[in-house]
Amino acid sequence: HVPLAALDPRRRELLNLAIRRGEIRDGEGPRQEPLTAGLITRDGLRVYPIEDGIPNLLPEAGIPTTQIAGFDA
């Protein structure tokens, strides 16, 4: 259990650029849909999407940020 915070717009845009390039995988495979909002772990190593206003905190929904170039934890 790691504390979470709102994903800031700069990091969300970096993540969405990587998603559009097909570079991002979550626990279910390649991520296709960009994020409109998300939660990031305090250590900056994982992002959880917020879908339809509901945070998806399932382990397989988490996106490891180590996949994202220039994404500083």
C-alpha positions in Angstrom: 0.0 0.0 0.0 1.6 3.2 -1.2 0.0 6.7 -0.8 -1.5 8.1 -4.0 -1.8 11.6 -5.5 -3.5 13.1 -8.5 -1.5 12.7 -11.7 -0.3 16.2 -12.8 -1.0 17.4 -16.4 2.6 17.3 -17.5 3.1 13.7 -16.6 -0.3 12.7 -17.9 0.6 14.2 -21.3 3.9 12.3 -21.3 2.0 9.1 -20.5 -0.6 9.8 -23.2 2.1 10.5 -25.8 3.7 7.1 -25.1 0.3 5.4 -25.2 -0.4 6.9 -28.7 3.0 5.6 -29.8 2.1 2.1 -28.6 4.9 2.0 -26.0 2.8 1.4 -22.9 1.7 -1.9 -21.4 -0.3 -2.4 -18.2 -1.0 -5.7 -16.6 -3.6 -6.6 -19.3 -1.4 -5.9 -22.3 -0.8 -2.9 -24.6 -2.7 0.2 -23.3 -4.9 1.7 -26.1 -6.9 4.4 -24.4 -5.3 7.7 -23.2 -5.9 8.8 -19.7 -8.1 11.7 -18.9 -7.1 11.5 -15.2 -5.1 9.2 -13.0 -3.5 8.6 -9.6 0.2 8.2 -9.2 2.0 6.5 -6.3 4.0 8.7 -4.1 7.2 7.1 -5.2 6.2 7.9 -8.8 6.6 4.3 -10.1 3.0 3.4 -11.0 -0.1 5.3 -12.4 -3.7 4.1 -11.9 -6.3 5.3 -14.4 -9.4 7.1 -13.3 -12.2 5.9 -15.7 -15.6 7.6 -15.6 -14.7 9.3 -12.4 -13.8 6.0 -10.7 -10.2 5.1 -9.8 -9.2 1.7 -11.1 -6.8 0.5 -8.4 -6.6 -3.2 -9.5 -3.0 -4.3 -9.8 -3.4 -5.2 -13.5 -4.6 -1.7 -14.3 -1.5 -0.1 -12.9 0.9 1.4 -15.4 4.6 1.2 -14.5 6.2 4.6 -15.2 9.6 3.0 -16.0 8.2 2.5 -19.6 8.0 6.3 -20.1 11.0 8.2 -21.4 11.5 11.5 -19.5 9.0 10.5 -16.8 10.8 11.4 -13.6 9.6 9.7 -10.5 
